[in-house]
Amino acid sequence: MKNFYIIYILIAMACLFLPACNNNNNTNVHVPSDDPTVATFSFTANDSFPALAKASFTIEERIDTGLIYNVDSLTYGTCIDKVIPKITFNASIVSAAIIYTPSDTVTLSGGDTINFSERPVMLLTISETGKVEKWYEIQVNVHQSDPDLYVWEQLTDHITEGTYNRQKAVILAGKLWFFASDGLGAKVFVSADGKSWQPFASPFDNFDVTNLLTHKDKIYCINDDKMAFLATGADTWQTVAATADTELQIEQLLFSFNDSLWAVVKDKNTDIYNLATRADETGDWVLHDTVSSDFPVSDCASLAFLSPTGRKRGMVVGGFSCTGKSLNTRWNVEYDSTEGYRWENFSVEQPWFSSLTGVSIIYYDRHFFMFGGVDEAGVINKYNILESYDEGMHWSPVDTAHNAMPASYIPRAYQSVAVDGNNYIYIIGGKSRTEVFTDVYRGKLNSIDW
């Protein structure tokens, strides 16, 4: 009996601790939450539009109505009228999540499709306790413009009256400069927007206005043995000798490449043509390679550019040789610190390429565009624009569903094409077999700035 009493006392003492021990079981007892806030928002995978599942959404908690949105817009054309949303919450359970659209109300159960193309789309969440509600606006952003579309417009149908068979336009310091000659005199016009043009002083009474280019912060042009240049912001031209060597004649300015002016020059005594470079108006020409019989000495298109691999290169297309032959050549130059300047004629790989003079080329969106041109028979190129993705080796017509000129545009040659600092392409002037133009067109790829 005594032993039983002792055992009873021990059990009674132990029981004093049982409530404390039993409290540990309270961790398994669910406490309803008052938190209705959203933790994540996404879309269920869709076979037709796989990018939906990859869309990343930002959740902004605000005092009143929260905001759920995707910073990076979905690809143009993505359908969001039947999308299944996936939502997680900061609490393990909410009592309800309801989406309101202008035409429907859906209490989410896990597989509901929602039309997010209607706005506004509102989400109401109710906490598990039913005591707290939270509203969110859901904005699903989709690009409204086709990223591959080039949008063209005509800015003016003429810069000036008159028939100017020789033309050249360039861009300097954000302004458009248009040079025009009718053989009797030369005129210069300047514009800040491509629509309104004002006359500007001409560097010479009459000169071949096609023999000019921009280099660093100046416009340079050649007239026989004189070189004129106009600095950014200046209102007058300055003139220096075209070359200190009186036996040299500047035949064709090419481009500004590797911090130098490039030109084709001719020895008046030997009729030998050479490539030559000049630092600026203060230096003189340094002769390089003798040009071959299939290198242009006039009416060619030329451009310096930075390749996708970061290499400085230049391209010279079409034109006339020293014998007057119309060329189909595409010459590419690259500078190597060991070997110097290396020239290669890409036309060898594509001999069927039509001979073209009066073409224009630009480097835009990491590939070349070629505009206009006329063959040796005087026929205007039937394609307004050609493009090359391999730096001028191969060319093909552009997809006119995405890159087509306005109906008012007449196929032409000898137009000027330039790109400004805002990635707008300008096509200025030119001529067909029967007309001379001084109109201005402007175009831009929708996604170039995205």
C-alpha positions in Angstrom: 0.0 0.0 0.0 2.9 2.3 0.8 4.5 1.6 -2.6 1.2 2.3 -4.4 0.9 5.7 -2.6 4.4 6.6 -3.7 3.6 5.6 -7.3 0.5 7.7 -7.2 2.4 10.8 -5.9 4.9 10.4 -8.8 2.2 10.2 -11.4 0.4 13.2 -9.9 3.6 15.2 -10.0 4.3 14.2 -13.6 0.8 15.3 -14.6 1.7 18.8 -13.5 4.0 18.9 -16.5 1.6 17.3 -19.0 -0.2 20.6 -20.0 3.1 22.1 -20.9 4.0 19.1 -22.9 0.6 19.0 -24.6 1.1 22.7 -25.6 3.6 21.4 -28.2 0.7 19.9 -30.0 -0.7 23.3 -30.6 1.9 23.8 -33.5 -0.3 21.4 -35.5 -3.4 23.4 -34.9 -4.0 25.8 -37.9 -4.6 29.4 -37.0 -6.6 31.2 -39.7 -4.7 34.0 -41.5 -5.8 37.6 -42.1 -3.3 38.0 -44.9 -4.9 38.1 -48.4 -1.8 39.4 -50.3 -0.5 37.8 -53.5 3.0 36.3 -53.5 3.5 35.3 -57.2 1.6 35.7 -60.4 2.3 33.8 -63.7 0.6 32.1 -66.6 0.2 28.4 -67.3 2.2 27.1 -70.3 0.5 27.5 -73.7 1.7 25.5 -76.7 0.6 28.2 -79.2 2.4 30.9 -77.2 5.2 29.4 -75.2 6.4 32.9 -74.1 3.4 33.2 -71.8 4.8 30.8 -69.3 8.1 32.8 -69.3 6.5 36.1 -68.6 7.7 37.7 -65.4 5.2 39.8 -63.3 5.9 42.4 -60.7 3.6 42.8 -57.7 3.3 46.2 -56.2 1.6 46.3 -52.8 -0.1 49.7 -52.4 -2.2 51.2 -49.6 -5.4 51.0 -51.7 -5.3 48.9 -54.9 -2.2 46.8 -55.6 -0.8 46.4 -59.1 0.3 43.3 -60.9 2.1 43.8 -64.3 4.8 42.6 -66.6 7.6 45.1 -67.2 8.8 43.4 -70.4 5.9 43.3 -72.8 4.9 40.1 -74.4 5.7 39.5 -78.1 3.5 41.3 -80.7 0.6 39.1 -81.7 0.5 37.0 -78.4 -3.1 36.1 -77.6 -4.1 36.8 -74.0 -7.9 36.3 -74.4 -7.9 32.7 -73.0 -5.1 32.5 -70.4 -4.9 30.4 -67.3 -3.4 32.4 -64.4 -1.4 30.8 -61.6 -1.4 32.7 -58.3 0.2 32.0 -55.0 -0.4 33.8 -51.7 1.7 34.9 -48.8 -0.7 33.0 -46.6 -1.2 29.3 -47.1 -4.9 29.7 -47.6 -7.3 32.4 -48.7 -11.0 32.0 -48.7 -11.5 33.4 -52.2 -9.8 34.9 -55.3 -12.2 36.5 -57.7 -11.2 38.1 -61.1 -13.5 40.7 -62.6 -13.2 41.7 -66.3 -15.5 44.0 -68.2 -17.5 41.0 -69.4 -17.1 38.3 -66.8 -16.6 37.4 -63.2 -14.6 34.3 -62.3 -14.0 32.7 -58.9 -10.7 31.0 -59.4 -10.5 27.3 -58.8 -7.2 26.4 -60.6 -8.0 26.0 -64.3 -10.1 29.0 -65.2 -9.3 30.9 -68.4 -9.4 34.7 -68.2 -9.6 37.3 -71.0 -6.8 39.7 -70.2 -7.2 41.6 -73.4 -10.0 43.5 -71.8 -9.3 46.2 -69.3 -9.5 46.8 -66.5 -8.9 43.3 -65.0 -9.3 43.4 -61.2 -8.5 40.7 -58.7 -10.2 40.5 -55.3 -8.6 38.3 -52.7 -10.3 37.5 -49.3 -8.3 36.3 -46.4 -8.9 32.9 -44.8 -10.7 34.6 -41.8 -12.9 36.5 -44.2 -12.1 39.7 -42.4 -9.5 41.2 -44.8 -9.9 42.0 -48.5 -7.3 43.1 -51.0 -7.9 44.5 -54.5 -5.3 44.3 -57.4 -5.4 45.6 -60.9 -3.7 43.2 -63.4 -2.1 44.7 -66.4 -0.8 42.2 -69.1 1.3 44.2 -71.5 1.7 43.0 -75.1 3.7 44.9 -77.8 1.1 46.7 -79.9 3.5 47.3 -82.8 5.0 44.6 -85.0 8.7 44.7 -84.0 9.8 43.7 -87.6 7.8 46.4 -89.3 9.5 49.4 -90.9 7.3 52.5 -90.8 7.9 54.9 -93.7 6.5 58.3 -94.4 7.0 61.1 -96.9 8.1 64.3 -95.2 8.1 66.5 -98.2 7.5 66.1 -101.9 10.3 68.6 -102.8 13.1 70.4 -101.1 13.5 73.0 -103.9 12.2 73.7 -107.4 14.4 73.0 -110.4 16.1 70.0 -112.0 19.2 69.0 -110.2 20.7 66.0 -111.8 23.7 65.7 -109.3 22.7 65.5 -105.7 24.1 64.4 -102.3 22.7 64.6 -98.8 24.5 64.0 -95.5 23.8 64.3 -91.8 26.0 66.4 -89.5 25.3 67.2 -85.9 21.6 66.2 -86.1 20.9 68.3 -89.2 20.2 67.2 -92.8 22.3 68.8 -95.5 21.3 68.7 -99.2 23.6 69.6 -102.0 22.2 69.9 -105.6 23.8 70.9 -108.9 22.3 71.5 -112.3 25.6 71.9 -114.1 25.5 75.6 -114.0 25.4 76.2 -110.3 25.3 74.5 -106.9 22.9 75.0 -104.1 22.9 73.9 -100.4 19.9 73.5 -98.1 19.7 72.5 -94.5 16.9 71.1 -92.3 16.4 70.1 -88.7 13.4 67.8 -89.4 13.5 66.9 -93.1 10.3 68.9 -93.7 11.3 72.5 -93.7 14.5 73.4 -95.6 16.5 76.6 -95.6 19.1 77.7 -98.1 22.8 77.8 -97.0 25.9 79.2 -98.6 27.5 77.0 -101.3 31.2 76.3 -100.9 31.8 76.8 -104.6 29.8 78.4 -107.5 29.6 75.0 -109.2 31.1 71.6 -108.4 30.4 67.9 -108.4 28.2 67.8 -105.3 28.4 64.0 -105.1 32.1 64.3 -104.2 31.6 65.1 -100.5 31.3 63.3 -97.2 31.3 63.9 -93.4 34.5 63.2 -91.4 34.5 63.7 -87.6 32.7 67.0 -87.0 32.9 68.5 -90.5 31.6 68.2 -94.1 34.3 68.0 -96.8 33.9 68.5 -100.5 36.2 68.6 -103.5 36.2 71.0 -106.4 39.2 70.4 -108.8 42.2 71.4 -106.8 40.3 72.9 -103.8 38.9 71.3 -100.7 36.2 73.0 -98.7 35.1 72.1 -95.2 32.3 73.2 -92.9 32.6 72.6 -89.1 29.7 71.8 -86.9 28.0 75.0 -85.8 29.9 77.1 -88.3 28.1 79.3 -90.8 30.9 79.7 -93.3 33.0 77.4 -95.4 36.8 77.3 -95.3 39.0 76.3 -98.2 42.3 74.6 -98.5 44.3 72.9 -101.2 42.8 69.6 -102.2 46.3 68.1 -102.3 49.8 69.5 -102.0 50.9 67.4 -104.9 49.8 69.2 -108.0 50.2 66.0 -110.0 47.5 64.3 -108.0 43.8 64.7 -108.8 41.1 63.7 -106.3 38.7 61.5 -108.3 36.3 60.2 -105.6 35.9 60.7 -101.9 34.9 57.3 -100.3 34.4 57.4 -96.6 35.7 58.3 -93.2 37.4 55.2 -92.0 39.8 54.5 -89.1 40.1 58.2 -88.3 41.0 59.2 -91.9 39.5 60.5 -95.0 39.6 58.0 -97.8 39.7 58.8 -101.6 40.6 57.5 -105.0 43.3 59.7 -106.5 44.8 59.8 -110.0 48.3 60.6 -111.1 47.8 63.2 -113.9 51.0 62.0 -115.7 50.6 58.3 -115.6 46.8 57.9 -115.2 47.4 55.5 -112.4 44.7 55.4 -109.7 45.5 54.8 -106.0 43.7 54.6 -102.8 44.8 57.5 -100.5 44.1 58.6 -96.9 44.3 62.0 -95.2 43.9 62.8 -91.5 42.0 66.0 -92.0 42.2 69.3 -93.8 45.6 70.1 -92.2 47.4 67.0 -93.6 48.1 65.7 -97.0 47.2 62.5 -98.8 49.2 59.3 -98.2 49.1 56.9 -101.1 48.2 53.2 -100.6 47.4 50.4 -103.0 47.0 51.0 -106.8 43.4 50.2 -107.6 42.5 47.4 -109.9 40.5 47.7 -113.1 37.4 46.5 -111.3 37.6 49.0 -108.5 35.2 52.0 -108.8 36.5 55.5 -109.3 33.2 57.3 -109.5 29.4 57.0 -108.8 30.0 54.2 -106.2 28.3 53.8 -102.8 30.7 53.6 -99.8 30.3 53.2 -96.1 32.4 52.6 -93.0 30.8 50.5 -90.3 31.5 48.4 -87.1 30.9 44.7 -87.6 28.9 42.6 -85.1 32.3 41.3 -83.9 33.5 44.9 -83.2 35.9 45.1 -86.1 36.2 48.3 -88.2 35.3 47.7 -91.8 34.4 49.6 -95.0 32.3 48.7 -98.0 32.4 50.1 -101.6 29.6 49.1 -103.9 29.1 49.4 -107.7 30.1 52.5 -109.6 32.2 53.0 -112.7 35.8 51.7 -113.2 38.6 53.9 -114.7 37.6 52.6 -118.1 34.0 53.6 -117.7 32.7 50.1 -117.1 29.6 49.7 -114.9 30.5 47.4 -112.0 28.8 44.9 -109.8 31.6 44.8 -107.3 31.3 44.9 -103.5 34.7 45.7 -102.1 35.3 45.1 -98.4 38.2 46.6 -96.4 39.5 45.7 -92.9 42.4 47.0 -91.0 44.9 44.5 -89.4 47.7 45.8 -87.2 50.1 43.3 -88.7 49.0 43.2 -92.4 47.6 46.7 -92.7 44.6 47.3 -94.8 43.2 44.2 -96.6 40.7 44.6 -99.5 38.5 41.8 -100.8 36.1 41.8 -103.7 33.0 39.9 -102.6 31.5 39.9 -106.1 33.7 37.0 -107.0 31.4 34.9 -104.8 28.3 36.2 -106.6 29.2 37.1 -110.2 25.5 37.2 -111.3 24.9 40.3 -109.1 23.6 43.0 -111.5 26.0 45.8 -112.3 24.8 48.8 -110.4 25.6 52.5 -110.2 23.9 55.2 -108.3 23.1 52.9 -105.3 23.1 53.9 -101.7 24.0 51.6 -98.7 23.5 51.9 -95.0 24.4 49.6 -92.0 21.3 49.3 -89.9 20.1 46.8 -87.3 23.3 44.8 -87.7 23.0 44.3 -91.5 23.3 46.1 -94.8 20.5 47.8 -96.9 21.1 48.8 -100.5 18.7 51.3 -102.1 17.9 51.9 -105.8 20.5 51.9 -108.5 20.6 51.5 -112.3 22.3 48.9 -114.4 24.5 49.4 -117.5 21.5 49.5 -119.8 20.0 52.3 -117.8 17.3 50.2 -116.2 16.3 51.1 -112.6 16.7 48.3 -110.1 13.2 46.6 -109.8 13.8 46.2 -106.1 13.7 49.4 -104.0 15.6 47.8 -101.2 18.0 44.8 -101.0 19.5 43.5 -97.7 22.6 41.5 -96.7 23.1 39.7 -93.4 26.7 38.6 -94.2 28.4 42.0 -94.6 27.7 42.3 -98.3 28.5 38.8 -99.6 25.0 37.9 -100.5 22.0 40.1 -101.1 18.2 39.5 -101.3 15.1 41.6 -101.6 13.5 42.7 -98.3 10.3 41.2 -97.1 7.8 43.8 -98.4 5.2 42.7 -95.9 7.4 44.3 -93.3 9.5 46.8 -95.3 7.7 48.5 -98.1 8.0 52.1 -99.3 4.8 54.2 -99.5 2.8 54.2 -102.7 4.0 57.6 -103.6 7.6 56.4 -103.7 9.0 56.1 -107.3 11.9 53.6 -107.9 15.1 55.6 -108.5 18.9 55.8 -108.5 21.4 58.3 -107.2 19.3 58.9 -104.1 21.0 59.8 -100.8 20.3 57.6 -97.8 21.5 58.4 -94.2 20.7 57.4 -90.6 20.4 59.9 -87.9 21.2 59.6 -84.1 17.5 58.6 -83.4 17.8 55.6 -85.8 15.6 57.2 -88.5 16.5 56.3 -92.1 16.3 59.2 -94.6 16.0 58.8 -98.3 16.5 62.1 -100.1 16.2 62.9 -103.8 17.5 60.9 -106.7 16.3 60.4 -110.3 14.6 57.9 -112.6 15.0 57.7 -116.4 12.4 60.5 -116.8 12.3 62.4 -113.5 14.5 64.1 -111.0 13.4 64.2 -107.3 14.1 66.3 -104.3 11.6 64.6 -102.0 12.3 63.2 -98.6 11.2 59.9 -97.0 11.8 58.8 -93.5 11.6 55.3 -92.0 12.3 53.4 -88.9 12.2 49.8 -87.6 9.7 49.6 -84.8 11.9 47.5 -82.5 15.2 49.3 -83.1 15.0 51.2 -79.8 13.4 48.4 -77.7 
